């Protein structure tokens, strides 16, 4: 039996394709960024176009255009039928300026944040430390920049709308009269809940710098005067009493002791029989959900003490704070909500 020629090694029984795919994920992001920058999705808002028509309209070079458009189709952002291209439904809903819910500015902002954050991962793994962020992390920094906060808030508004629709149907609101969204950006969740249940009133608790954003947004929604603003620090300033309080993507910015404090303060502010809702991308019990684990790492990189956490841990914090009735439920296939009911006898 002849031996293999010198210099040629036996191949492993599996190929390297998973590694190669991971190594080239950035290519997909850059293709999407280029499409947003060049206006591909807006150009297709009125209907399909051929490659030559798109090339002329967008000023593309023929050497790149065909591969570029077909790559967008491969990513699920365009649909190609014959020689014509049109927006895929997800692009039509979210990536066409001035139409539907436009999220096209968010990928650019989050990519810039990702590049800065993930570039520190090796350092963080070795030292436990990353570049110092302000108290409250990424969100606190966003409040300082009006354009940055607007992009951040628009994405949060979309999530808040979906969460509010779920909550509006999931829970019986007939016995509650008001709701407070603690750390609620510009008040969209409270506004959506009030729209679904007009008997409710509500407020949003945020740092004082967010007040202008909330008032402007409520005016745009026609909800001026219905959703109040409370400016302050969740750890030190009084939380107005309410029948329902919500922490949406707030606890993941802190460590366990701070989370216990926030839960305890919410319990104190709730009226007897009130309800606390806590939602985040909570880590599954087996710690196998890739997206939630990656998001937890990201929170560690962009905040001094943040991370995701398990639902069972959140349930324990609520029980320690005095909630006798606690449960967790899936939310939107991406998040988990922990529900705590305060005793009516307190």
C-alpha positions in Angstrom: 0.0 0.0 0.0 1.5 3.3 -1.1 1.9 6.0 1.6 0.6 9.5 1.1 3.1 11.8 -0.6 5.3 13.8 1.7 3.7 17.1 2.7 0.1 15.9 2.3 -1.7 15.2 5.6 -4.8 13.1 6.1 -7.9 15.3 6.0 -10.1 15.4 9.2 -13.5 13.6 8.9 -15.4 16.9 8.9 -15.0 20.0 6.8 -14.3 23.5 8.2 -17.4 25.1 6.8 -18.9 26.2 10.2 -15.7 28.0 11.0 -15.5 29.6 7.5 -19.1 30.8 7.9 -18.4 32.4 11.2 -15.3 34.1 9.8 -17.3 35.7 7.0 -20.4 36.9 8.9 -19.1 40.5 8.7 -19.5 40.3 5.0 -23.3 39.9 5.4 -23.4 43.0 7.6 -21.4 45.1 5.1 -23.6 44.1 2.2 -26.7 45.2 4.2 -24.9 48.5 5.1 -24.1 49.2 1.5 -27.7 48.6 0.5 -28.9 51.0 3.1 -26.3 53.6 2.1 -27.1 53.3 -1.6 -30.9 53.4 -1.2 -31.6 49.9 -2.6 -34.7 49.3 -0.6 -36.2 52.7 -1.2 -35.7 52.3 -4.9 -37.8 49.1 -4.8 -40.6 50.6 -2.7 -42.9 51.0 -5.7 -42.2 47.7 -7.3 -39.6 45.4 -8.9 -36.8 46.4 -11.2 -34.2 44.6 -13.3 -30.5 44.7 -12.5 -29.8 47.2 -15.3 -32.6 49.4 -14.1 -31.3 49.3 -10.5 -27.7 49.8 -11.7 -28.7 53.0 -13.5 -31.0 54.3 -10.8 -28.4 53.8 -8.0 -25.3 54.6 -10.0 -23.7 51.1 -9.5 -20.8 49.8 -11.4 -21.6 46.7 -13.6 -18.6 44.8 -12.3 -20.2 44.6 -8.8 -24.0 45.1 -9.2 -25.2 41.6 -10.2 -23.3 39.8 -7.4 -24.4 42.5 -4.9 -28.1 42.2 -5.7 -28.0 38.4 -5.7 -26.2 38.5 -2.4 -29.0 40.6 -0.9 -31.4 38.1 -2.3 -29.4 35.3 -0.6 -29.6 37.2 2.7 -33.4 37.3 2.4 -33.6 41.1 2.0 -34.5 41.0 -1.7 -36.5 38.5 -3.8 -35.5 37.7 -7.3 -38.0 36.4 -9.8 -36.6 35.9 -13.3 -34.5 39.0 -14.0 -36.4 41.3 -11.6 -35.7 42.2 -8.0 -38.2 43.3 -5.3 -38.0 43.9 -1.6 -38.5 40.9 0.7 -41.4 41.6 3.2 -39.0 42.2 6.0 -37.1 44.8 4.0 -40.3 46.4 2.9 -41.6 46.8 6.4 -38.4 48.0 8.1 -35.8 49.2 5.6 -37.7 51.6 3.4 -37.4 55.3 4.5 -40.7 56.9 5.3 -42.7 53.7 5.0 -43.9 51.5 7.8 -41.5 51.2 10.7 -38.1 52.4 9.5 -35.2 50.7 11.3 -32.5 51.4 8.7 -30.5 53.8 10.9 -30.2 51.2 13.7 -27.8 48.7 11.9 -25.2 51.4 11.3 -25.4 52.7 14.9 -25.3 49.2 16.5 -22.5 48.1 14.2 -20.4 51.1 15.4 -21.2 50.2 18.9 -20.4 46.5 18.3 -17.1 47.2 16.7 -16.0 49.2 19.8 -17.4 46.8 22.3 -16.4 43.4 20.8 -12.9 44.7 20.1 -12.5 44.6 23.9 -13.6 41.0 24.3 -10.2 39.4 24.7 -9.1 42.2 27.1 -12.3 41.7 29.1 -11.8 37.9 29.2 -8.3 38.4 30.6 -8.9 41.3 33.0 -12.6 41.4 33.7 -12.5 45.1 32.7 -13.4 47.1 29.6 -13.4 50.7 28.6 -15.3 52.6 31.3 -18.9 53.4 30.4 -21.1 55.8 32.4 -23.5 54.5 35.1 -26.3 52.9 33.2 -24.0 52.0 30.3 -25.0 52.4 26.6 -28.4 53.8 27.3 -27.1 56.5 29.6 -24.6 57.5 27.0 -27.4 57.6 24.3 -29.3 60.2 26.4 -26.5 62.6 25.8 -26.7 62.6 22.0 -30.1 63.6 20.6 -29.6 61.9 17.2 -28.2 58.7 18.8 -31.1 58.6 21.3 -33.7 59.0 18.5 -32.3 56.0 16.6 -32.1 53.9 19.8 -35.6 55.0 20.9 -37.2 54.1 17.5 -36.0 50.5 17.8 -37.1 50.3 21.4 -40.5 51.8 20.3 -41.0 48.9 17.9 -40.1 46.3 20.6 -42.4 48.2 23.0 -45.3 48.1 20.6 -45.0 44.3 20.3 -44.5 43.8 24.0 -47.5 46.1 24.8 -49.8 44.2 22.4 -48.8 41.0 24.0 -49.3 42.3 27.6 -52.6 44.0 26.6 -54.0 40.6 25.7 -52.1 38.4 28.1 -53.1 40.1 31.4 -56.5 41.2 32.7 -56.2 45.0 33.1 -59.8 45.6 34.4 -58.7 45.7 38.0 -55.8 48.1 37.5 -56.0 51.8 37.0 -52.4 52.9 36.2 -49.0 51.7 35.0 -45.5 52.9 35.5 -42.7 52.0 33.0 -39.5 52.2 34.9 -36.6 53.0 32.5 -39.1 53.3 29.6 -37.1 55.4 27.2 -39.6 57.9 25.7 -42.8 56.3 27.1 -43.9 54.2 24.1 -44.8 51.0 26.1 -47.0 53.0 28.5 -48.6 54.8 25.6 -49.4 51.6 23.7 -50.9 50.0 26.8 -53.0 53.1 27.4 -54.2 53.0 23.8 -55.2 49.4 24.2 -56.9 50.0 27.6 -58.2 53.6 27.6 -59.2 53.4 31.3 -55.5 53.3 32.3 -53.2 56.2 33.1 -49.5 56.0 33.2 -46.0 57.4 33.6 -42.5 56.8 32.4 -39.6 57.0 34.8 -36.2 58.0 33.2 -33.3 60.4 34.0 -34.4 64.0 33.7 -32.5 64.4 30.4 -35.1 62.1 28.7 -38.0 64.4 29.4 -37.8 66.3 26.1 -37.8 63.1 24.1 -40.9 61.8 25.9 -42.9 65.0 25.5 -42.1 65.3 21.8 -43.0 61.6 21.2 -46.2 61.8 23.2 -47.2 64.9 21.1 -46.5 62.9 17.9 -48.7 60.0 19.1 -51.5 62.3 20.2 -51.0 61.1 23.8 -49.8 64.4 25.3 -51.1 64.6 28.9 -51.9 60.9 29.2 -48.4 59.6 29.8 -46.6 61.5 32.5 -42.9 61.9 32.9 -41.0 61.3 36.2 -37.4 62.3 36.2 -35.0 60.7 38.6 -32.6 57.9 39.6 -34.3 54.5 40.1 -31.9 53.7 43.0 -32.3 56.9 45.0 -35.4 58.9 44.0 -39.0 58.1 45.0 -40.9 55.8 42.5 -44.6 57.0 42.3 -47.0 54.4 43.4 -48.9 52.4 40.8 -51.0 49.3 40.2 -48.6 47.9 37.6 -44.9 48.6 37.2 -42.7 47.4 34.4 -38.9 46.9 34.1 -38.3 46.3 30.4 -34.7 45.6 29.5 -33.5 47.4 32.6 -32.2 44.7 35.0 -29.7 43.4 32.5 -27.7 46.6 33.0 -26.8 45.8 36.6 -25.4 43.1 38.9 -27.5 40.9 41.1 -27.4 43.2 44.2 -28.5 46.2 42.2 -31.2 44.0 40.6 -32.5 43.0 44.1 -32.6 46.7 45.0 -34.6 47.6 41.9 -37.1 44.8 42.5 -37.4 45.7 46.2 -38.1 49.4 45.3 -40.7 48.4 42.8 -42.4 46.2 45.4 -42.5 49.1 47.8 -44.0 51.4 45.2 -46.8 49.0 44.1 -50.2 49.2 45.7 -51.6 46.1 47.4 -52.6 43.6 44.8 -50.3 45.2 42.2 -48.3 43.5 39.5 -44.6 43.8 38.6 -43.5 42.8 35.0 -39.8 42.2 34.4 -38.7 41.3 30.8 -35.3 40.8 29.3 -33.5 38.3 27.1 -33.1 36.0 30.0 -30.7 33.1 29.6 -32.3 29.6 29.4 -31.7 27.1 32.1 -29.4 24.9 30.1 -27.5 28.0 28.8 -27.7 26.9 25.2 -29.5 29.8 23.5 -26.8 31.3 21.3 -28.5 34.7 20.8 -29.2 35.3 24.5 -25.7 34.3 25.5 -24.1 36.6 22.9 -26.3 39.4 24.1 -25.2 38.7 27.7 -21.6 39.0 26.6 -22.4 42.3 24.8 -24.0 43.7 27.9 -20.9 42.9 29.8 -18.9 44.8 27.2 -21.0 47.9 27.1 -21.9 48.4 30.7 -19.8 48.4 33.9 -21.9 45.6 35.6 -24.5 44.4 33.1 -25.3 40.9 31.7 -28.4 38.8 31.0 -29.6 36.4 33.8 -31.7 33.4 34.3 -35.5 33.6 34.9 -35.1 31.4 38.0 -32.8 34.0 39.5 -35.2 36.8 38.7 -38.1 34.8 40.3 -36.0 34.4 43.4 -35.3 38.2 43.6 -39.1 38.8 43.4 -39.8 36.4 46.2 -37.1 37.8 48.4 -38.7 41.3 47.8 -42.0 40.0 49.1 -44.0 38.9 46.1 -45.9 35.7 47.1 -47.1 34.8 43.6 -44.3 34.7 41.0 -44.0 33.0 37.6 -42.1 33.3 34.3 -43.4 33.0 30.8 -41.9 33.2 27.2 -42.3 36.6 25.4 -42.0 37.2 21.7 -39.8 34.1 21.2 -36.8 36.3 22.1 -37.5 37.4 25.7 -38.8 36.1 29.0 -41.2 38.0 31.3 -41.3 37.4 35.0 -44.6 38.3 36.7 -44.9 39.1 40.4 -48.2 39.8 42.1 -48.1 41.7 45.4 -50.3 40.5 48.2 -53.6 42.4 48.5 -53.2 42.5 52.3 -50.1 44.6 52.4 
